[in-house]
């Protein structure tokens, strides 16, 4: 089998050059032409894919060679691009910047090589003229395997400025495929972890994406860019398929005993009504296995999620239902398991705290032994308090904002048996937060990590697995299979 979707990688010499503006604008511009555009983002970023999804009407997906492994980059792109006319991949940081101390690993350049995709370099030309040629020449010649096939000049000040830039680049051999003038209306607001997610400013985000598309249509050679994308050669291999990888993953080990410390107040441990039939596994009338219902947190406070997680849970036999902790006062009927991913609960702490009925429902589910997987924001939501606001109280920890940014990839090993993995399981993850929890680990920690220093972190408590470390389950589909089986049997 071969992967033959036309594709482009949008890269830059450094962060802040305008990759998101150009990539999102291109996605929207091509979509407005009637093309089915598959949007992708290099690295672990959750926020940019939200803007990509708004531009294309398709799920924004990540291509992270560190989290998922180099062998999954092309299959994951093909999975997202099924039925599409074009795939556009937004890079991360500078073209050659990757995981710290790991060479090219997880860099935009490495992903471009794995995809054999032409690279379009977005250059912030606001403070240079002839020097742009030296910059582009350096990036184009640094790695002969990376095909820098075009340049889009961003933040160009005037027609004379554009003329000087074009004259300089005539000598570089890299064609200019677009020139974008300075335009404040395409800006998107940022805060402590980057851009404000689409879910928090949907109407304004629609306007921003429309402005990006308009600017790109006016300033870029869309026909030339599409021809460049179609020049990408075919790749050997097949698209990633959630059902196939779940079916081929090792069967989950036998159920583990209750782990970790008991909850702080045993009086708040009501029996959890079983969401399935009396035996919890099969319908009494038909004898068929029942799909456990897994509730996944969404809404403005919990926007960080990889699409493949829900796909893997569904492939493992679960019914996945989304709920919004800011609005819904109860969990979906029949919830047998809970996934709470990342996001910004610190921004919505008063509103989350005010939703006391849902906080109690989450606590009852967790104290009843149901499987709960919580990452970063999920960990904060399960805490006793967040910045002084009462949270769910599942974990006897206090959480709050910090002046220090914690950021980076992590090599992690499971310290304790849990609903996600047996002790000793190795996974790669990523941390990105400006909050702290005290204590940082429970009696049964979730992970041991090696960088930036050796430590244990997170909590395994009954059916709860809570941690700051974000993981990508496509790298270990057995995680989803194990979680669903725990939901069947808990």
N, C-alpha and C positions, 0 to 999 in steps of 0.2 A: 504494500500500500504506500501511497505517497501523499504528502501534504503540499498542496499547490496554491493555497490562498495568496493573492497579492498582498504585500505587506510593506510597511515602512516603520522605521524606528526614529522617533523624534528625540534628539539628544541636544546637549549644550556643553560649553566649556566648563560651566559651573552652575551651582544653584542660583536662582534669581534671574536667570537670563531670559525667561519667558516660555519655558517648555510647556507648562500647563496651558497657558493662553493659546499657544500655537497648536498643540496637540488637540485640545478640546475644540478650538475653532475649526480645525481641519475635519474632525469627526462630524461636527454639526454641519459644516458646509457640504461635505460629501453626502451626508444623510439627506440634506435638503434637495440633493440632485436625484434622490430616489435609490441610492445605493444602500445596501445593508452593510453597515460598518460594525466591525467587532472591536470594542475598546479594551486596551490592556495597559497595565502600569508595571514597570520594573520595580522590584523591591517590595517591602512590606506595607507600604502606604495604603490606608483605608479611605482617605478623604478624597484624593483626586479621582478615584474610580466613581465616586458619586456624581461628580461633574461630567465624567465621561458617559455615564448612564443617561444623564439628562440630555446630553448632546445626541445620543444615538438611539435611545429607546431600548437599549440592550444592557444586560448586566455588565458592569465594569469588573474586570478580573485582573489578578496580579500574576506576574511572572517573576518568581524569586528563586534564583538558583541556590541560595544558601538554605532557605527553609525547605525547599522541595527537592533539591538535587538537580544537577544539570540535565539529567536524562529525562526529566518531566517538562522541560521548558517548551519544546516543540509540541508534544502531545497536549499540554494544557492550552497552548495557543489554538491548536486545531479544534479542541473541544469547544472553546468559546466562539470560534469562527465558523462553526458548522452552518452551512447555508448562506454564508456572507460573501459579499463581493470584494471586501477589503478589510484588512486588519491594520489598525494603527496602534503602535506601542509607544507610550510616553516613557522616557528614560528617568533615571534617578540621579541626583547630584550632577557632577561632571561626568563626561562620557567614560572616562577610565577610572572613576572612583568606585571602589567596591568595599567589601567587608574589611574592617580594620585588620591589618596584619595578614591578610589572605590573598594578596596579589590582586588579580582581576576578578576573583570570585564575587558573584552577585552584582557586577558592574553592568552598566548599559552596554559597554563594548562586548562583554562576554555573551550577554543575551543576544545581541545583534549577530554575533558569530554563530551561536547555536541555531539561530533562525535563518542564517544566510540572508539577512535582510539588509537592504540599503539604508544608510543612515543619513538623515537630514539634520544638519547642525544649526541650531538656533543661537545666534550671536547677538549679545547686547552691544550694539554699536554706538551707544550714546556718548561715549567719551573717547572715540578713536576714529581714525580715517584710514591712512595707508597701512597702519599696523595690523589692521584686520586681516590682511593677506598673510602675514607671518603667522598669526594665530591659527588661521584656518589651515595653512600648509602644515603646521606642526601637528595638529590633530589628525589631519588626513594621512600623514606619513608615519605617525608613531607606531602603528600596528598595521602591517600590510594586509592582514586578514580582515580588518575592519574597513568596509567600503563606505567612506564618507562621500556621498554622491551628490550632495547639494547643500546650499546654505540659505537660510532665511534670516535676513537682517532685521533685528527688532529695535524699537525705540530710536528710529532714525529721525533726525531733527528737521530736515528741510530737503528740498529738491537738490540743492548744491551738495549737501552732505551725502545724499544718495549717490550722486554722480561720482564723488571722490571714492566712495566705498566700492562702487562697481568697477571703476578704473583699476583700483588696487587688486581686486579679486580676479580681473581678467588674466593676471599673470599667475594665479594659483592653480588654474585648471579645474577648479571646482565651481560649477555654475551657480548663479544666484537664482533661486526659485521663489523668492518672495522678499518683499520689503514692507515692513510694518512701521507706521509712524507712531509717535507717542500718543497714547489715548487712555485717559484716566478712567473712562467708563467701563473698560474691560477688567479693571481691578476687582479683586475679591477680598473681603476683610479677613484678617488673621487674628489669632490670639496665641495662647501659650504653647499649643502643639501644632500650629500651622493654620491652614485655611479653615474657616468656619464651614462645617459640613452642610451639604445641600438640604438635609432634613430640617435644619434649623432656620433656613432662610429661603424656602423653596421659590417663592415669587421673585425675590431679588436675584436668586441664582438663575432662574429662567432668563431674566433680562441680561445678566452677565454673559451667559452662554450665547444668547442671541447677538450680543455686541461682539463677542469673540468671533463668531461665525461671519458676521458682516465685515469685520476688519480683515479676516483671512481671505474672504472672497474678493475683496477689493485689492488686496496687496500681494496675493500669491498666485502662482501659475498652477491652478488646480489640474489642468490637463497634463502638464509636465510631471506633476507629483504623482498622478494616477499612473502614467506611463512608467515612471520609475518604480512604483510599487509592483506593477505587473512584470517588471524585469527580474524580480526575485526568483531564483530557481526552485524547483520542486525539492522537497525534503523526503527522505525515506522515513517511513513510520506511520503510525496510526494515531487517531485522536484518543485522548484519555477518556475513559468511560467509567463512571462511578459504579455501575452495577458489576462490571467485569472485575474491577480492582477489589471490590468488597467480597465478591464470590471467591476470588483467589487469595484473599488474605487469610492468615491462620485463624482457626476457630478460637473464640475466647476461652481462656482457662475457666475452671469451675469458679463459682461465686466466692468472693473473698469475705472473711468475717468482718464485723463492724470494726472500724479503725479510728484511731484518734481519740481525743478527749471527749468526754460527754459534754453536751451543751450546758451553758452556765446555769440555767434554771430548769431542773427536770419537770417542774410543774407545767411547763409549756411544751409538752411533747405528746400532743393528742395522736391517737391512732389515725393514720392516713387512709381514707377510703380508697379501695383499689379501683383504678380507672378501667380495668378490664373485667372479664368474666371471673367467676369465683376462683378458678385455678390460676388466674393471672396469665395463662399461656394460650389456652384454646377456648374457642366458642363452644359452649356446652351443647348447642344444637347441631352445629356443623362439624365440630372437631377441628376446624381450621385454626391455625395460629392467628392471634389477634395482633394487629399493628398497634404498638404502644404509641400514645400521643405525647410528643415532645414539644414543649412550649419554648420558643426562642424569643428573647427580649429584643425589641426594636424601638422605633420612635426616635425622637430627637436626642434622648440621653444615651442611647445605645446603638450607635451607627456603625460600629466597627465589626465587620463580619466578612469572612471569605465565603463566596457563593458555594464553593465546593463542599463546605461543611454540611449545609442543609441537603445538598445532593447526595452526599455519602450517607447521611442519616436515613434519607428516604430509600436509598438503594439497600440499606441494611434492614429495611422492613418497618420503619417508623412512619407515623403521620406527623409532619412538622407543621406547627401552627404558630404564627407570630402574634405577640401581644405587646402592648405599650405600657411600661410601668408608670408613665406620667399620666395616663388617662384611664386605664383599665383597673377596676377595683377588685377584680378576681382573676385568677388564672383561667385559661380556657378549660371548659368542662372536660373532665377525664384526664387531666394532665398527669402523666406518669414519670416525666423527667423534665429537666429544666436546663437550658443553655443560656447563659448571660455573658455576652461578649464584651468588647471594649466600647469606649465612648467617652462621654463627658458628664458623668454623674455629679462631679464637683460643681459644674455650672448650674445644675438643676437640683441641688441638694434640698432646698426648702420644699420644692414641689414633690420630689420623691418621698420626702419625710411626711408630707401632708397626706399622702395616699396610704393611710394607716391600714385600711382593709387589705390592700394587696401585700403590704409588708408582712402582715400576720399570715396571709395565705402562703407566702413564700417560706416563712419560718415553719409553718405546720408541715408543708411538703418536705422540707429538708430534715426536720426533726423526726418525721415519720420514716426516714430511711430512703427516700426517693433519690435517684441519681441526679446530681447537680454539677454541671461543669461551668465554672466562672473564671473569666480571664480579665484581669486588670480592672475595668469598670465594674465587672461582675463581682470581683473581690471586694471593692469598696461598697457596693450595694448590700452585700451580705454581712458587712461589719456591724459592730454595735452602734457606731456613730461616724459621721463624716462631717468634718468641720463643725462639730457640736450639734449637728442635726441627727436625730435618731434614724437609723436605718433598719435593716431586717433583724439584726441581732442573732444571726445564725452563727457567726464567728465572734468570739470574745476579743475583738481587736478594735482599736480606735484608728481612724484614718483622717488625714487632713492634707491640705495643700503644702507644698514645700517650695523653697526657692531653687532647689537643685533639680536639674533635668536629668532623668535617668534614661539613657538612650543607647541601644546597641544590640547586636546579635548575641545570642546565647547558645552555647552547647550545654544541653540539659540532660540529666539522667533522673529517672523516677526513683525517689528515695523510698516511697511507701506504695504498697499495693493500693490501687484505687479503681474507681469506675472507669477510668480511661486507660490505665496501663498497669502492668505488673512491675514490681520493683526491679530496677536494672534496665528498664526500657530506655533507650537513648533517643532523644529528639532534638531538633534544632528549633530555636525560638527567637523572639525579639521582644525587647522591652522599650516602652516609650511613654513616660509619664512624669508629671511634676507633683506627685502625691507620695505620701509615705503611710505605711500601716505599722502600728506598734502593738504587739511584737511583729516581727517580720516573718516568723515561721511558727508553726504549731508543734505540738508534741510529735505528730507524724507529718513531717514536711512533704510538700508536693515534689519539689525538684532540688537537685544539687546542681549548681552551675559553676563553671570554671572562670568566667570572666565577668566583670573586670577583676574580681578576686573570687577565690573559692568560698562558697557559702551555700547554705540551704535556705530555701524560701518557700512560701506558700503553705497550704493547709489541706490535709486529708482528714476528714471527720465524718464518720458514718458514710453516707453516699456522696458527700461533697468533695469536689476537687476544685480548689480555688488558688489562683496564682496570678502574679503580675506578668508572667511569660505568655506571650501570644504564640501559638503554634499553628501550623498549616497541616490539616489532617490528610491532605492528598499525599503527603510524604509517608504517612502510616495509616492507611485506611482501616486497619484493624482497630484503631481507636474508636471509630464510629461504630463498628460492628460490636465491639465490647460494650460500649455505652448503651446501645439499643438492647442488647441481651440483658444488661442489668435492669433496664426499664421493664423488661418482660417479667423478670423474676423477683423484683424488689417488693 
